[in-house]
Amino acid sequence: MSLSSVLNSVPRTIRTLAATGHPEGYHGGYQRGSQFFEGWYVKLISADRSARIAIIPGVFLGEHDEAFVQVLDGVTGRSWYEAYDAQEFSGATKSFDVNVAGNAFSDRGVEVNLPLSSLHGSVRFTSPMDPWPVTAASPGIMGRYGWVPVMECYHGLVSFGHDLAGSLTLDGVEQTFDGGLGYIEKDWGRAFPAGYVWMQTNHFQMRGVSLSASIALIPWGRSRFRGFIVGLRMPGRDGTPVLHRFATYTGAETTRLNVDDELVTWTLRNIQGAELRIRAERRRGGLLHAPTRTKMHRRVEETLDGRVHVELVNPAGRTVFEDVGEAAGLEVHGDISDLIAMS
């Protein structure tokens, strides 16, 4: 019996659970008979922050199958969506290794030649990936919800931060990323949430600090709840990274959430009594495609020019970290009034 025959004989649910332990890999090979999307958000920031590019390779399988590469120029706010035949997509299941029509993305770097956006070149990742820890009890950023087989959207954090080298040419202008800093996360499932706030930055004055934070309306049977995941990764006293987690599955709570035209103000408290206070400045960005149940054509505004003030206060009320993250990604989309009202 061939290896492929053996693998195909394994129940799909078992293989799907095995894939859960590799959130960085491609999950679409385990899906059958329903709409599915998967996309990797690759953020590239130059050393002087004058070049800020997000590249999103991915695939949508549904009424009209297609592969795609999206590009957001965080400096100008321009964005491009380049569609390809779904057969031009390939992805490894147990590692970050994706190819769309010859455009390659992996834990080694990025190599692109995109005619619509006039973007071409290569950027190497010169330090190892720094992923959200994966364990049997908590397979990545989603915690135990990563094991739930009926979630509308799954999330993975491939690298909190890694060093860059190389260059990209955009519209005939070369942008050098030597000494720059990268970040990678991803989503997969059936559709994006109906309402959500997402933000990310790893450009603080204190080197090695990275913040990833999202709160969304999560379908749950015939109802829905407000779920959130926040990770603040920072150097510990001995230099070993420490990950402060504030999430629905850790028992943390959102004590304040306010969104207006200028600011997102968000306060969280964990079960030990520590508080995380976030204040993000909203700035105009570019429009990206996001998945619905049937297609990749919902437009979402995202900026790479945000500023996020972060304060971590211990249970005794002492501020143990306070800094401002620059070159921040920020999205506010959908049913925000319901997201704010729901507890």
Stockholm file with secondary structure:
# STOCKHOLM 1.0

chainA/1-343         MSLSSVLNSVPRTIRTLAATGHPEGYHGGYQRGSQFFEGWYVKLISADRSARIAIIPGVFLGEHDEAFVQVLDGVTGRSWYEAYDAQEFSGATKSFDVNVAGNAFSDRGVEVNLPLSSLHGSVRFTSPMDPWPVTAASPGIMGRYGWVPVMECYHGLVSFGHDLAGSLTLDGVEQTFDGGLGYIEKDWGRAFPAGYVWMQTNHFQMRGVSLSASIALIPWGRSRFRGFIVGLRMPGRDGTPVLHRFATYTGAETTRLNVDDELVTWTLRNIQGAELRIRAERRRGGLLHAPTRTKMHRRVEETLDGRVHVELVNPAGRTVFEDVGEAAGLEVHGDISDLIAMS
#=GR chainA/1-343 SS CCHHHHHHHSCHHHHHHHHHTCTTSCCGGGCCSSCEEEEEEEEEECTTSSCEEEEEEEEEESSSCEEEEEEEETTTCCEEEEEECGGGEEECSSSSEEEETTEEEETTEEEEEETTTTEEEEEEECSCCCCCCBCSSSBSTTGGGGGCTTCSEEEEEEEEEEEEEEEEEETTEEEECTTCEEEEEEEEESCCCSEEEEEEECCCSSTTCEEEEEEEEEEETTEEEEEEEEEEEEECTTSCEEEEEEEGGGTCEEEEEEECSSEEEEEEECTTSCEEEEEEECCCCEEEEECCSSCSCEEEEEEEEEEEEEEEECTTSCEEEEEEEEEEEEEEEECHHHHHHCC
#=GC SS_cons         CCHHHHHHHSCHHHHHHHHHTCTTSCCGGGCCSSCEEEEEEEEEECTTSSCEEEEEEEEEESSSCEEEEEEEETTTCCEEEEEECGGGEEECSSSSEEEETTEEEETTEEEEEETTTTEEEEEEECSCCCCCCBCSSSBSTTGGGGGCTTCSEEEEEEEEEEEEEEEEEETTEEEECTTCEEEEEEEEESCCCSEEEEEEECCCSSTTCEEEEEEEEEEETTEEEEEEEEEEEEECTTSCEEEEEEEGGGTCEEEEEEECSSEEEEEEECTTSCEEEEEEECCCCEEEEECCSSCSCEEEEEEEEEEEEEEEECTTSCEEEEEEEEEEEEEEEECHHHHHHCC
//
